[in-house]
Amino acid sequence: MAPRDPGLQPERTALAWRRTGLSLVVGSLVVVRLVDAPVGPWLGGVGLAVTGALWIAGERRGRVLCDRAAHPGAALLLATAALVAVVALLGVAWVLARAS
């Protein structure tokens, strides 16, 4: 297999994964700050755990993109996005229920 010239694509991918991880950290800290005590720390902890998994996956994905011509699957990214969406909806439901 001939070596491939990926250009700047692996670097852009790594930066995008890092930006996503940083935004999840900030979102998790906001949840801890704004949501009441029984649920806020739990949701924030789940957010931080997801962020850790996403950070590790992003680093692995960047290495794979630099080493191989084939792109790795996006199953972990899809699962992470779904989990973040569910946690966000639960947080919004909790805040709206407390406001009523």
C-alpha positions in Angstrom: 0.0 0.0 0.0 1.4 3.3 -1.0 1.9 6.0 1.7 -0.8 8.6 1.6 -0.5 12.3 2.0 -3.3 13.3 4.3 -2.5 17.0 4.3 -3.9 19.0 7.2 -7.0 16.8 7.6 -5.7 14.8 10.6 -4.7 18.0 12.3 -8.1 19.6 11.7 -9.8 16.4 13.0 -7.7 16.4 16.2 -8.5 20.1 16.8 -12.2 19.5 16.2 -12.2 16.6 18.8 -10.4 18.8 21.3 -12.9 21.7 20.8 -15.7 19.2 21.3 -14.1 17.9 24.5 -13.6 21.4 25.9 -17.2 22.4 25.2 -18.4 19.3 27.0 -16.2 20.1 30.0 -17.7 23.7 30.1 -21.2 22.3 29.7 -20.7 19.8 32.5 -19.5 22.5 34.8 -22.4 24.7 34.0 -24.8 21.8 34.8 -23.1 21.3 38.1 -23.5 25.0 38.9 -27.0 25.6 37.7 -28.9 22.3 38.4 -29.9 21.6 42.0 -27.8 19.5 44.3 -29.2 16.0 44.0 -29.0 15.9 40.2 -26.5 18.5 39.2 -23.3 16.8 40.4 -24.5 13.5 39.0 -25.2 15.0 35.5 -21.9 16.9 35.7 -20.0 13.7 36.5 -21.6 11.9 33.6 -20.7 14.7 31.3 -17.1 14.7 32.5 -16.9 10.9 32.1 -18.2 11.2 28.5 -15.7 13.9 27.9 -12.8 11.7 29.1 -14.0 8.9 26.7 -14.4 11.4 23.9 -10.9 12.8 24.5 -9.3 9.3 24.4 -11.3 8.4 21.3 -10.3 11.6 19.6 -6.6 11.0 20.2 -6.9 7.4 18.9 -8.8 8.6 15.8 -6.1 11.2 15.1 -3.4 8.6 15.3 -5.3 6.2 13.0 -5.9 8.9 10.4 -2.2 9.7 10.3 -1.2 6.0 10.1 -3.7 4.5 7.7 -5.6 5.4 4.6 -8.9 3.9 5.8 -11.0 6.0 8.1 -12.1 4.5 11.4 -15.8 4.0 12.1 -17.8 6.7 13.7 -19.8 4.4 16.0 -18.2 5.9 19.1 -18.9 9.4 18.0 -22.5 8.6 17.3 -23.0 6.9 20.6 -21.4 9.8 22.4 -23.6 12.3 20.6 -26.7 10.3 21.5 -25.6 10.1 25.2 -24.9 13.8 25.4 -28.3 14.6 23.7 -30.1 12.4 26.2 -28.3 13.9 29.2 -29.0 17.4 27.9 -32.7 16.6 27.5 -32.9 15.2 31.0 -31.2 18.3 32.3 -33.7 20.6 30.5 -36.6 18.5 31.7 -35.3 18.7 35.3 -34.9 22.5 35.1 -38.3 22.9 33.6 -39.9 20.7 36.2 -38.3 22.6 39.0 -39.3 25.9 37.5 -43.0 24.9 37.4 
